[in-house]
Amino acid sequence: MAARRLVYFLLFISSCAAHAREDIHVAVASSLRGPFTELVSSFAAQHPEYRVQVTYAATGKLVAQVQNGAPYHLLIAADPHYLATLYQRDLLATTPEIFAYGAIALWHPNRTGTPEQLLQEARHIGIAQPRHAPYGQAAVRYLEQQELLEDTQPRFIYAENAAQVVHRVYAGAVPMGFVALSQLHELGVNAADYSLLPSAPLLAHTTALTRKGATYAGAQALQAMLWQSEGQQLLARFGYQVTPKDGESSYVASE
């Protein structure tokens, strides 16, 4: 009887081990929620042995978490400088690499005119906090180029990240705001309700493995999907300019 119980116990343990899934902890810029959600779904179907746990936030906030010891395996950022800083501080196991470029847009539902006209007329303007949000920084650079920053800055309504700007414009809390083009694609926003800003710089989106994720096959497989055909087509569908994985896509800021 005791031997039989031991056999049942061992079978139970083996069964649990067979069904156990390893967690992959990923930090992702909030503007990438749409395409990355789909990417994770596809990855989960192909790799049922892993469970992906994603934290979405402004890139600067995620980097601060890593510096404070957050146990992420993989980082995906909306600006190259943040991961370059982590790499220089020896907090990453791999060189940050560019996988796509994102565009900023001005979302102005039910309003017509040039971006300059709309910004001058707006009572409030939604913007992600430039201190830690890449799309907020890109908006400020655009306004500086157009010599509109001094006039518009007093009317800024700051948000923690680009996703929060989207929520506020969608809810009508602000009449317009600077957001990622990918977020408008995710919502299916009519092209008449937003303006692309050709003079605004594109944001290089980068990724890297942390020290914790360097030898983790699951994190490596998930990261690799960003450059595979499926991942690149997905990103392009959300309005990103994609870039193949090659020797020219690495990014390390100069001292």
C-alpha positions as CSV (number, residue, x, y, z in Angstrom):
1,M,0.0,0.0,0.0
2,A,2.8,2.4,0.9
3,A,4.6,1.6,-2.3
4,R,1.4,2.3,-4.3
5,R,1.0,5.6,-2.6
6,L,4.6,6.5,-3.4
7,V,4.0,5.7,-7.1
8,Y,0.8,7.9,-7.1
9,F,2.7,10.7,-5.4
10,L,5.5,10.5,-7.9
11,L,3.1,10.5,-10.8
12,F,1.3,13.5,-9.4
13,I,4.6,15.4,-9.1
14,S,5.6,14.5,-12.6
15,S,2.2,15.7,-13.9
16,C,2.5,19.0,-12.1
17,A,6.0,19.5,-13.5
18,A,4.8,18.7,-17.0
19,H,2.1,21.4,-16.8
20,A,4.1,24.0,-15.0
21,R,4.9,27.1,-17.1
22,E,7.9,29.3,-16.7
23,D,7.2,33.1,-16.4
24,I,8.8,35.6,-18.7
25,H,8.8,39.1,-17.2
26,V,8.8,41.8,-19.8
27,A,8.8,45.6,-19.5
28,V,7.1,47.3,-22.4
29,A,6.6,51.0,-23.4
30,S,2.9,51.8,-23.0
31,S,2.6,53.0,-26.6
32,L,3.4,49.4,-27.8
33,R,0.5,47.8,-25.9
34,G,-1.6,47.1,-29.1
35,P,1.0,45.2,-31.2
36,F,2.7,43.6,-28.2
37,T,-0.6,42.2,-26.9
38,E,-1.1,40.5,-30.2
39,L,2.6,39.4,-30.3
40,V,2.3,37.8,-26.9
41,S,-0.9,35.9,-27.9
42,S,0.9,34.5,-30.9
43,F,3.9,33.6,-28.8
44,A,1.7,31.9,-26.2
45,A,0.2,29.7,-28.9
46,Q,3.6,28.7,-30.2
47,H,5.2,28.3,-26.8
48,P,2.7,27.0,-24.2
49,E,5.5,26.2,-21.8
50,Y,5.9,29.9,-21.1
51,R,3.7,32.5,-19.5
52,V,4.4,36.1,-20.4
53,Q,3.9,38.7,-17.7
54,V,3.9,42.2,-19.1
55,T,4.3,45.6,-17.4
56,Y,3.3,48.6,-19.5
57,A,4.5,52.1,-18.5
58,A,6.5,55.1,-19.8
59,T,10.0,54.0,-20.8
60,G,11.6,56.2,-18.2
61,K,9.5,54.7,-15.4
62,L,10.4,51.2,-16.5
63,V,14.1,52.0,-16.6
64,A,13.9,53.4,-13.1
65,Q,12.3,50.1,-12.0
66,V,15.2,48.2,-13.5
67,Q,17.7,50.4,-11.8
68,N,15.9,49.6,-8.5
69,G,16.2,45.9,-9.1
70,A,12.9,44.9,-10.9
71,P,13.3,41.3,-12.1
72,Y,12.6,41.8,-15.8
73,H,14.0,39.4,-18.4
74,L,13.3,41.6,-21.5
75,L,13.0,45.3,-22.0
76,I,11.2,47.0,-24.9
77,A,11.6,50.8,-25.0
78,A,10.2,53.7,-27.1
79,D,13.5,55.6,-27.0
80,P,17.0,54.3,-27.5
81,H,18.7,56.5,-25.0
82,Y,17.2,54.9,-21.9
83,L,18.4,51.4,-22.7
84,A,21.7,52.7,-23.8
85,T,22.1,54.2,-20.3
86,L,21.3,50.9,-18.7
87,Y,23.8,49.2,-21.0
88,Q,26.6,51.6,-20.0
89,R,25.8,51.0,-16.4
90,D,26.2,47.2,-17.0
91,L,22.6,46.4,-16.2
92,L,21.9,44.8,-19.6
93,A,23.4,41.6,-21.0
94,T,22.9,42.5,-24.7
95,T,23.4,45.6,-26.7
96,P,20.1,47.5,-27.3
97,E,18.9,46.9,-30.8
98,I,16.4,48.9,-32.9
99,F,13.5,46.8,-34.2
100,A,11.1,49.6,-35.4
101,Y,10.6,53.4,-35.6
102,G,7.4,55.0,-34.2
103,A,5.7,58.2,-35.4
104,I,4.0,60.8,-33.2
105,A,0.7,62.3,-34.2
106,L,-1.7,65.0,-33.0
107,W,-5.1,63.5,-32.2
108,H,-7.9,66.1,-32.6
109,P,-11.3,64.4,-32.8
110,N,-14.0,66.4,-34.7
111,R,-11.6,69.3,-35.4
112,T,-10.1,70.4,-38.7
113,G,-7.2,72.6,-39.5
114,T,-3.4,72.4,-39.7
115,P,-1.6,71.2,-36.5
116,E,-0.3,74.7,-35.9
117,Q,-3.8,76.2,-36.1
118,L,-5.3,73.6,-33.9
119,L,-2.6,73.9,-31.3
120,Q,-2.9,77.7,-31.2
121,E,-6.7,77.5,-30.7
122,A,-6.8,74.6,-28.2
123,R,-7.7,75.5,-24.6
124,H,-5.9,72.4,-23.4
125,I,-3.4,70.0,-25.0
126,G,-2.7,66.5,-23.7
127,I,1.0,65.4,-23.5
128,A,2.9,62.6,-21.9
129,Q,5.3,63.8,-19.2
130,P,8.5,64.7,-21.0
131,R,10.6,63.9,-17.9
132,H,10.1,60.2,-18.5
133,A,7.9,59.6,-21.6
134,P,9.6,59.5,-25.1
135,Y,6.4,60.6,-26.9
136,G,6.2,63.6,-24.6
137,Q,9.8,64.4,-25.4
138,A,9.1,64.1,-29.1
139,A,6.1,66.5,-28.8
140,V,8.3,69.1,-27.1
141,R,11.0,68.8,-29.8
142,Y,8.3,69.2,-32.5
143,L,6.9,72.3,-30.8
144,E,10.3,73.8,-30.4
145,Q,10.9,73.3,-34.1
146,Q,7.7,75.0,-34.9
147,E,8.4,77.8,-32.4
148,L,5.1,77.0,-30.6
149,L,6.4,75.7,-27.3
150,E,6.3,79.0,-25.4
151,D,2.7,79.6,-26.5
152,T,1.4,76.1,-25.9
153,Q,3.3,75.0,-22.8
154,P,1.0,76.8,-20.3
155,R,-1.9,74.8,-21.7
156,F,-0.4,71.4,-21.3
157,I,-2.3,68.7,-19.4
158,Y,0.4,66.2,-18.4
159,A,-0.2,62.4,-18.4
160,E,2.1,59.7,-17.1
161,N,2.5,58.2,-20.6
162,A,1.1,58.2,-24.1
163,A,-1.6,55.7,-23.3
164,Q,-3.0,58.0,-20.6
165,V,-3.1,60.8,-23.2
166,V,-5.2,58.5,-25.5
167,H,-7.6,57.8,-22.6
168,R,-8.1,61.5,-21.9
169,V,-8.7,62.5,-25.5
170,Y,-11.0,59.5,-26.0
171,A,-13.0,60.5,-22.9
172,G,-13.2,64.1,-23.9
173,A,-11.2,65.3,-20.9
174,V,-8.8,67.2,-23.3
175,P,-9.7,68.3,-26.9
176,M,-6.5,67.0,-28.4
177,G,-3.2,65.4,-27.5
178,F,0.1,64.1,-28.8
179,V,0.0,60.3,-29.1
180,A,1.7,57.5,-30.9
181,L,0.5,56.7,-34.4
182,S,0.3,53.1,-33.4
183,Q,-2.3,53.9,-30.7
184,L,-4.5,55.5,-33.3
185,H,-4.2,52.4,-35.5
186,E,-5.1,50.3,-32.5
187,L,-8.3,52.3,-32.0
188,G,-9.2,52.5,-35.7
189,V,-9.3,56.3,-35.5
190,N,-10.5,58.0,-38.7
191,A,-7.5,59.7,-40.5
192,A,-9.4,63.0,-40.6
193,D,-9.3,63.1,-36.8
194,Y,-5.5,63.2,-36.5
195,S,-2.5,64.8,-38.1
196,L,0.8,63.3,-38.8
197,L,3.8,65.6,-38.0
198,P,6.3,65.0,-40.8
199,S,8.8,67.4,-39.2
200,A,8.8,65.5,-35.9
201,P,11.6,63.0,-35.5
202,L,10.7,59.3,-35.5
203,L,11.3,57.4,-32.3
204,A,13.7,54.5,-32.5
205,H,12.2,51.6,-30.5
206,T,14.8,49.3,-28.9
207,T,15.0,46.1,-27.0
208,A,17.6,44.3,-24.9
209,L,17.9,41.3,-22.5
210,T,18.7,42.0,-18.9
211,R,21.3,40.1,-16.9
212,K,18.4,37.9,-15.6
213,G,17.1,37.2,-19.1
214,A,20.5,36.6,-20.8
215,T,20.4,32.8,-20.5
216,Y,16.6,32.4,-20.5
217,A,15.5,30.7,-23.7
218,G,11.9,32.0,-23.4
219,A,13.0,35.6,-23.2
220,Q,15.3,35.1,-26.2
221,A,12.5,33.5,-28.3
222,L,10.1,36.3,-27.5
223,Q,12.5,39.0,-28.4
224,A,13.4,37.2,-31.6
225,M,9.8,37.5,-32.8
226,L,10.2,41.2,-33.1
227,W,12.4,40.7,-36.1
228,Q,10.7,37.7,-37.6
229,S,8.3,38.1,-40.5
230,E,5.2,37.8,-38.2
231,G,6.4,40.4,-35.8
232,Q,7.6,42.9,-38.5
233,Q,4.3,42.6,-40.3
234,L,2.4,43.1,-37.1
235,L,4.4,46.2,-36.3
236,A,3.9,47.6,-39.8
237,R,0.1,47.1,-39.5
238,F,0.2,49.4,-36.4
239,G,2.0,52.1,-38.3
240,Y,5.6,51.4,-37.4
241,Q,8.5,51.6,-39.8
242,V,10.2,48.3,-39.3
243,T,13.9,47.5,-39.5
244,P,15.5,44.1,-40.0
245,K,17.8,42.6,-37.5
246,D,21.3,43.3,-38.7
247,G,24.6,44.8,-37.7
248,E,23.3,48.4,-38.4
249,S,20.5,48.3,-35.8
250,S,22.5,48.4,-32.6
251,Y,22.3,51.5,-30.5
252,V,24.7,52.6,-27.8
253,A,24.8,56.3,-26.9
254,S,28.1,58.0,-27.0
255,E,29.6,59.2,-23.8
